[in-house]
Amino acid sequence: MTTPPVADGAPARPGGRAELLERLALAGRASSVATVMFHTAVAARQGLNASEEKALDLLERSGPLTAGELARQTGLAPASVTGLITRLERKGFARRIPNPDDRRSVLVEVDLERLYARVAPLFGDWVRSLQELYAGYTDEQLEVILHFLTEAARRQQEATARLTDDRD
């Protein structure tokens, strides 16, 4: 895959914005590869695939969700989410429970005890490494990084939803 052209179409000049944007695009791609490979390795240790492991992360952070809510938050197609929930249940990481707010639906909840015992320890080294990295930045710099990561994630979720839209 080639690097897409710089947004303003200007040729890269040493130290200029075009070069910076190109380096940012490459760093983003490298980060994406590292993230996918890390989560694939974590998932494989538990007999999961990367989508299953990330769905557990989302459920752990959000609390129980309906299948529809999980589909909206992941950007995955509803049919894909149904299969994902079934696999997580079969592997003992999640369960369907009655929705106390709507008798016609069910919620998906994570088995937190199993998740914390089996998956969380795999993140210890990575979390310590990030804490060391954070220590090198000011609060203001961390705010900028937080904004960028939050906005990039939102835009990527939207792109995922467009790719998995059932109308296509």
N, C-alpha and C positions, 0 to 999 in steps of 0.2 A: 504494500500500500504506500502510495506517495503522500508526502505532506501536502495538504491543501494550500492553495495560494494564500498569501497574506491578505487580510480583510480589505485593506485599502488598495491592493494591487500594486503598491510601490515596490520597486526592486529592493532587495536587502542591501543595506549599506552597513559597513562595520559599525557596531555600536548604536545603530539607529533603531527606531521603533519596529520596522519590518523584521530586522534580525531578532529583536527581543520577542516579537510575536511568534516567529518561527521557533525559537528556542523554547518558548512557553508551550507551544503545540507539541513539540517533541517530548518535553518533560511531562506533559499531561498524558501522552501516549505511554511513556515509560511507567508512569504511576499507575495507569490503568492495567498494564500488563502485570506489574508487580502485585497489584490488588487481586486481580483474578487468579493469579497463580498461588498467592498466599491462601486465599479462601478455598481454592480447589484442594490444596494440600490439607487444610484444616478439615474440610468436609470429608475428604477421602479417609482420614483417620477415624471417622465416625460412621463410615458406610453411607455417606450422603453425597449428593452432588452440590455444586456451588449455589444453585438456586435454592435448594432446600436449606442449606446452611444460612443463607442470607434471609430467607423467609423466617427462620427461627429468630434471627437477630431482630428483625422488624417486629415480630410478635412479642419478643421479650421486652422491647422498648415501648411498644404501644399498648400492651395488654391484649386481652382476647379481642379478636376481630371476626366479623362475618366474612364469608368467602368473598363477597362483593367488595367489602372494605379492603381486604387483602389484595384483591385484583386492582383496585384503584390506587392503592399505595405503592404497589410494585410496578404497575403499568402492564402487567401480564394479562393475557386474555383469560376470561372467566373459566373456560374449559381447561386451560393449563393449570389454573389455581386449584381446581377441583382435584386433578390428578396429583398435584403437589401435596395437598392436604392429606389425601389418601396414603401417599407414600410416607409422609411424616408420622401419621398414625400407626401404620404398619411397622415402622422402625422404632416406635415407642417414644418419639420426641414431642408429639402433640396429640391432642384429643379434641373431639367435638363435644361441646356441652350445650345444654339448653340456653337460649338467649332469654334472660329474665325480663327484657324489655319488649320482646316480640316472640310469642309462642310459636310462630310459624317458621322461625329461623333458628339457626344454631351459631354458636361462636366457636372459634378455633383458639385453643389456649395451649401454651407451651408447658411441658413438664419441666418446670424450673429446676427441680432437684436434679433431674438427669442432665439438663443442660449445664448447670453450674458444676456438676461433678465431672462431666466428660468433655465438654467443649471449652468452657471458660479457662481452664488451666493452659490450654494451647496458646492463649493470647498473652500470657504473662510477660514473656520476653519482649514481644512487640510493644506492649503498653509501656514497659519500662524504657525502651528505646525512644518512644515518642515523647515521654516526659522529659528525657534528657534533651531532646530537640527543642521542645517548647521553652525550656529554661534559657535558651539563647535568644529569645525574642522579647521585645517589650510588650506590654499589654495592648498598646495601640497597633503594633504589628500583628499581634494575634487576632485583634478585631478585624483587620483587613483580610487575613487568611481565613478566618471564620466566615466572613461575608462571601468571599470567593468560593469556598467549598460548599456552602449552603446553596448559593445561587447556581453553581455548576451542577450540583446534585438535582436541584429542581428542574433545570433545563434537560438534564439527561433522562429524568423520569418522564418528562413530556415527550422526548424523542422516542423513548421505549414504548409509551402508549400509542404514539402514531404508528410505530412499526408493527404493533400487535393488534391494532384496531380491527375488530371483526368485520367491519364494513368493507374492507379491501378484498 
